[in-house]
Amino acid sequence: MTTDLESFRPLPGGWTTDHLDLLPEDGHRRELLDGVLLMSLRGRIHQSIAALLMVALDEDCPDGYDVTQGVEVRINRTRSFIPDVLVTTATAAAREPSRYEPHEVVLAVEIVSPSTRSIDRVLKPALYAQAGIPFHWRIEIEDEGIVVYTYKIDPVNEVYTETGRWTKFVDTGEPFPVNLPISRITPRRV
C-alpha cells in the first residue's frame, strides 16, 4: 500500500497531463486542477444517474452530436476534468478519442457528490465556461428528489447563466430539443 501512495505524491512543479498519460489504466478517476491531482470515488446512485442520463440523452440526440460518459476533457496542461456525462460533436466522437478538447464538447454534466460539492457546484462550471463549453448541467440529489440545473454560456464574460431548474421534466431546446422526465434518470433507490 505504501508504494501506491508514494506513486501519487505531489510532484515538484505540479502534475501535468503528461504525467496523467504515464499512469496505468486502472479505473481510477483522476483529474487535474492547476497541477494538483484529484482522485474521487463515485457511488452507486451517482453512477446510476449518469448511466440513465446518458441513455436518455442518446435517444434524443440528433445527427451531429454524440453522448458519452466519463471521458476526459483536457483544458490545458495543468487542468483536466472528467464530466459525468458529456455531449460532443459527432466529428470529434468519430475519431474515438480517449479524451476531448474543450472546443469539441457541447455539454458537460456534473452530478454533485457529497465529497466534491464545491468542485462540482463552483469550480468546474467556472473552468468549463472559461474553456468555452457552451452548455453545462448540474444534477443535485435534494430532499424533494433529483433536480437538474441547466446553464448556457455568456461567451463575452465566460460565465454560465442559469436557464432552468427542473424537478419534473428537463424541457429545453439546447443543445438540442430535450423533454426528459426526471423519473427516467432517477435510480430505483435514491
C-alpha positions as CSV (number, residue, x, y, z in Angstrom):
1,M,0.0,0.0,0.0
2,T,2.9,2.4,0.6
3,T,4.0,2.0,-3.0
4,D,0.6,3.0,-4.2
5,L,0.5,6.1,-2.0
6,E,4.0,7.1,-3.0
7,S,3.3,6.9,-6.7
8,F,0.7,9.7,-6.2
9,R,2.6,12.0,-4.0
10,P,2.8,15.7,-5.2
11,L,5.4,16.3,-7.9
12,P,7.8,19.2,-7.8
13,G,6.2,21.9,-10.1
14,G,2.9,20.1,-10.0
15,W,1.2,17.4,-12.1
16,T,0.6,17.9,-15.9
17,T,-1.4,16.0,-18.4
18,D,1.9,14.4,-19.5
19,H,2.1,12.7,-16.1
20,L,-1.6,11.6,-16.4
21,D,-0.6,9.8,-19.7
22,L,2.0,7.8,-17.8
23,L,-0.4,6.4,-15.2
24,P,-1.9,3.0,-15.7
25,E,-5.4,2.5,-17.0
26,D,-6.7,1.1,-13.7
27,G,-10.2,2.5,-13.4
28,H,-9.3,5.4,-11.1
29,R,-10.9,8.7,-11.8
30,R,-8.0,11.2,-12.0
31,E,-8.5,14.9,-12.7
32,L,-6.1,17.9,-12.6
33,L,-6.7,21.3,-11.1
34,D,-3.8,23.7,-11.7
35,G,-1.3,20.9,-11.3
36,V,-2.9,19.2,-8.3
37,L,-4.0,15.6,-8.8
38,L,-7.6,15.0,-7.7
39,M,-8.9,11.5,-7.2
40,S,-12.5,10.8,-6.4
41,L,-14.9,7.9,-6.0
42,R,-18.4,7.7,-7.4
43,G,-21.1,5.8,-5.6
44,R,-23.8,3.6,-7.0
45,I,-26.5,6.3,-7.1
46,H,-24.1,8.7,-8.8
47,Q,-23.2,6.1,-11.4
48,S,-26.8,5.1,-11.9
49,I,-27.9,8.6,-12.6
50,A,-25.0,9.1,-15.1
51,A,-25.9,5.9,-16.9
52,L,-29.6,6.6,-17.1
53,L,-29.0,10.2,-18.3
54,M,-26.6,9.0,-21.0
55,V,-29.1,6.6,-22.4
56,A,-32.0,9.1,-22.2
57,L,-30.0,11.9,-24.0
58,D,-28.7,9.4,-26.5
59,E,-32.2,8.5,-27.5
60,D,-33.0,12.2,-28.4
61,C,-29.5,13.0,-29.7
62,P,-29.7,14.2,-33.3
63,D,-27.1,13.7,-36.0
64,G,-24.1,15.9,-35.5
65,Y,-23.8,15.1,-31.8
66,D,-22.7,12.2,-29.6
67,V,-23.4,11.4,-26.0
68,T,-20.9,9.6,-23.7
69,Q,-19.9,9.5,-20.1
70,G,-16.7,9.6,-18.1
71,V,-14.3,10.8,-20.8
72,E,-11.5,13.3,-20.1
73,V,-11.7,16.9,-21.2
74,R,-8.2,18.4,-21.4
75,I,-8.5,22.1,-20.8
76,N,-4.7,22.7,-20.7
77,R,-1.5,21.1,-19.4
78,T,-2.5,21.5,-15.8
79,R,-6.3,21.3,-16.0
80,S,-8.1,18.1,-16.9
81,F,-11.6,17.1,-15.9
82,I,-13.9,14.1,-16.5
83,P,-17.6,15.2,-16.7
84,D,-20.0,12.6,-15.6
85,V,-21.9,12.8,-18.9
86,L,-21.0,14.9,-22.0
87,V,-22.3,15.7,-25.4
88,T,-19.7,16.2,-28.1
89,T,-19.7,16.9,-31.8
90,A,-20.1,13.8,-33.9
91,T,-16.9,14.7,-35.7
92,A,-14.9,14.5,-32.5
93,A,-16.6,11.3,-31.4
94,A,-15.9,9.7,-34.8
95,R,-12.2,9.7,-34.1
96,E,-12.9,7.6,-30.9
97,P,-10.8,9.7,-28.6
98,S,-9.6,8.8,-25.2
99,R,-10.0,12.5,-24.3
100,Y,-11.6,15.6,-25.8
101,E,-10.5,19.2,-26.3
102,P,-12.9,21.8,-24.9
103,H,-14.0,23.0,-28.3
104,E,-15.3,19.5,-29.1
105,V,-17.6,19.5,-26.1
106,V,-21.1,20.9,-26.4
107,L,-22.5,20.0,-22.9
108,A,-20.7,19.0,-19.8
109,V,-22.9,17.4,-17.0
110,E,-21.7,17.1,-13.4
111,I,-23.6,15.1,-10.8
112,V,-22.9,16.6,-7.4
113,S,-21.2,14.3,-4.9
114,P,-21.1,14.9,-1.2
115,S,-17.3,14.8,-1.2
116,T,-16.8,17.2,-4.1
117,R,-19.7,19.7,-3.7
118,S,-17.6,22.9,-4.1
119,I,-15.7,21.5,-7.0
120,D,-18.9,20.3,-8.8
121,R,-21.0,23.4,-8.0
122,V,-18.5,26.2,-8.3
123,L,-15.1,25.3,-9.6
124,K,-15.8,23.0,-12.6
125,P,-18.6,25.2,-14.0
126,A,-16.3,28.3,-13.9
127,L,-13.5,26.5,-15.6
128,Y,-15.8,24.8,-18.2
129,A,-17.1,28.3,-19.0
130,Q,-13.6,29.8,-19.3
131,A,-12.8,26.9,-21.7
132,G,-15.8,27.8,-23.9
133,I,-18.0,24.8,-23.4
134,P,-21.4,26.2,-24.5
135,F,-23.7,24.3,-22.1
136,H,-23.5,22.9,-18.6
137,W,-25.9,20.9,-16.4
138,R,-25.6,20.3,-12.7
139,I,-27.6,17.5,-11.1
140,E,-28.3,17.5,-7.4
141,I,-29.9,14.9,-5.2
142,E,-32.1,17.1,-2.9
143,D,-34.7,16.3,-0.3
144,E,-37.5,16.5,-2.9
145,G,-35.6,14.3,-5.3
146,I,-33.3,14.9,-8.3
147,V,-33.0,18.5,-9.5
148,V,-31.4,19.4,-12.8
149,Y,-30.0,22.9,-13.2
150,T,-29.3,23.9,-16.8
151,Y,-26.9,26.7,-17.9
152,K,-25.8,28.4,-21.1
153,I,-22.5,30.3,-21.5
154,D,-22.3,34.0,-21.8
155,P,-19.3,33.9,-24.2
156,V,-18.3,37.5,-23.6
157,N,-18.0,37.2,-19.8
158,E,-17.1,33.5,-19.9
159,V,-19.6,32.6,-17.2
160,Y,-22.8,30.4,-17.2
161,T,-26.2,31.9,-16.8
162,E,-29.0,29.6,-15.4
163,T,-31.6,28.7,-17.9
164,G,-33.7,26.4,-15.8
165,R,-34.2,24.5,-12.5
166,W,-36.1,21.2,-13.4
167,T,-37.8,19.0,-10.8
168,K,-40.3,17.0,-13.0
169,F,-39.1,17.4,-16.6
170,V,-36.0,18.8,-18.3
171,D,-37.6,20.8,-21.1
172,T,-35.0,22.7,-23.0
173,G,-34.1,23.3,-26.7
174,E,-30.4,23.4,-26.1
175,P,-28.0,22.0,-27.1
176,F,-30.8,20.1,-28.9
177,P,-34.5,19.6,-28.0
178,V,-34.8,17.7,-24.7
179,N,-38.0,16.8,-23.0
180,L,-36.8,14.4,-20.3
181,P,-38.9,13.2,-17.4
182,I,-36.7,13.3,-14.2
183,S,-38.2,9.9,-13.4
184,R,-36.1,8.5,-16.3
185,I,-32.9,9.4,-14.6
186,T,-34.0,8.5,-11.1
187,P,-32.4,5.2,-9.9
188,R,-34.7,2.7,-8.2
189,R,-33.3,3.5,-4.8
190,V,-32.3,7.2,-4.1
